[in-house]
């Protein structure tokens, strides 16, 4: 085989190792890219509703960027799909389609639309990355793979704090990024998955250090 490799940097200045391998008779070519070093911390926690969440905190080489990830362990879209199938089967079994087939079709479409809307709006993962002297990026990933991204440059970031709020008359805590912006002064973080205060404190320590080191 033929081998070529070396070291390079990504857009954040992190060191990467790369390898390009051509196997015998050029039957296949393999390209690999890997971060050289990083510090990793992760585990499992619960959100305010008792759902299990997996979290990761990654500090890349020389603290050039800090990444906090939060992800639902299980998503119950399958239950909605199964409920739709069971309802349609039972309705057909008792003969609703014989009396009014359009009613059965209408109810099935409503249930299926509910599943699709839930999958479109249900959040699977939230990720916050702070790049040294670059800024903060919040990425929200939904069950169907759709992503939304918000970027705040470092010169617009004032501070980060743990804020209080109410959901259904219950007191909750959430991370808030204070920003210099004419349109809005705050950007809430991890409010889709709503982890408990104990994890917010861990995220806060890492993100606070990364934000103030980048200034």
N, C-alpha and C positions, 0 to 999 in steps of 0.2 A: 504494500500500500504506500501511497504518497502522503506525507504529513506536512502541514504548515501551521504554525501557531505563534502566539505572542500576546502582548498586553496592549490594551487601549483604554479609552475613557468614554463614558456615556455623556449625555448632555448636562448631567449634574456634577461631572468631574469625578465620578466614582471609577475606581480601577476595575476593569473587566479582563478576564482571560478568554481568549478565543482559540479555536482549533478548526482547521479545515482538513478533512481526511478524504482522500480518494482511494476507494478500495480496488482490489485487483481487477485489471482489465477495464477500469472505469465503469464497472457495473453499478456502482452507487457512489454518491458524494454526500458527505456528512459535514454540517456546519454546527459548531457548538459555541455558546456564549454563556459565561458564568461570572457572577460577582466574585471578587477575590475573597473578601472577608466581610462579615457582618455580625452584629450582635442580635440575638433573637430571644424573645420572651413571649410565651403564649400560655393559653389555658382555656378553661371553660367557666362560664358564669351564667347568670340569669338576668333577664330584663325585668321591668316592673310588673309584667304580666305572668312571670314564672316560666317563660320560654327559655330553652337552653340556647346559649350563644357561644361561639368560639371566637376568641380574640387573639391577635398577634401584635407584638410591638417589635419593629425591626429598625435597628440603627445601622446604617450603612457605613462603610469605611470612612474613618476620620470625621465621623458625625456630619458628613456632608448632607445627609437627609435622614429624616426620621419618619417612619411610616406606622400608623396605627390602623389596624383592620378589625372589623367586627362583622360577624356573619351568623345568620340563623343556621342552626344545626339541621333542622328539618323544616320543610315547607309542606303544608297539608293540602296542596292543590289536588293531589290524588283522591282525597276523600270527597271533594266536590265533584270530580269527574265520576267517581264510583256512585255517588248519590244520584247524579243525573241519569246514569245508565240504569240503576235499580228502579228509580221512579218511572222511567219510560217503559221498562219491562213490566212492572206491576200494572201500570195504566193500560198497557196493551193486553195484559193477562185478564183483566176484569172487563175488557171489551169497550173501553172508552172510544177507541178508534172506530168501532162499528156504529156508535151513536153519533159521534161527531169527530171525524178524523182531523179536521182543522184545529179543534181544541187541543188534541194531543200534540200536534205539530207545534202549535203556538207555545204551549207550556214547555216543551222540550227546547225550543229555541230560546225562551226566556232563561231557563236554567243554564244552557250552554253559554249564553251571553254573559251570565253572571260569573261563570268560571273564567271566561276570557278576560273580563274586566278585573277580576281578582288577581289573575296572573299578571296583568299589565301594571297594576298598582302595587302589588305585593313586593316589598323590598327584601332582597336576599342578602346584600352585603353593603356596608358603608366603609369607606377608606379615606383617611386623611394623611396626606404627605406634606411635610414641611421641608423645603429645599433651602439650603444655606444661601442667603442673599438672593433668593429667587422669589419665594412666597409660599403660600399654602394652597393645596388643591384638595377639594372635597369631591369624591366620586361615589355616586350611589348606583348600585347595580340591582336591577329588578329580576324577578323569577324568569321571565322570558328572555333575559339577556340584554334588555334595553339598559342604557347607561345615561346618566346625566352628570355633568361635571361643572364645578364652580371653581374658578381660580381667583385668588386675591394676591396681588403682588406685595412684596415685603414692605415697600414704602407706604402702603395703605393700612398695614396692620398696626393697631395700637397695643392690644393686649389680649389675653385669653383668661377667662374666668369660669367658675361653676355658678350657674344661675339657678333660680327657683321659678317654678311655674305650677299651674294646676291643670290636671286632666281628669275630667269627670269628678270634680270636687276633691281630688286627691293631690297632695303635694308631691311634685316630682323635681328632680335635679337634672340639669343638662349643661353641656359645655357650650360656651358662647364665645365667638371671636369678635372682639371689638375692632371696628374698622373706621377709617376716615373716608366717608363716602357721602355725597350729597343726597343719594337716594335712600340709603339705609345705613344705620350705624352698628348693626349687629348681624352676625351670621351664626345661627344655631348649628351645632355639630352633633351627629349621632342621634338626632331626634326621631328618626324613622324606627330605629330598633330600641331606643330608650333603655340603655343598660342602667344597672343600679349604681348608687353613689360610690360604692367601694371601687368599682372599675373606673368610674369617671376620675377619681383621685389619681389612679395610676396613669391614665391617659393624660391628665392635666400636667403631672410632673414632667413627663417626657416632652409633651408639646410646648409647654412653657419654656423649658430649657432650649429647645430647638428654635423657637420663635425669637427669643432674646439673644441667642448666640448669632442669629442670622442678621441682626441689625448692626 
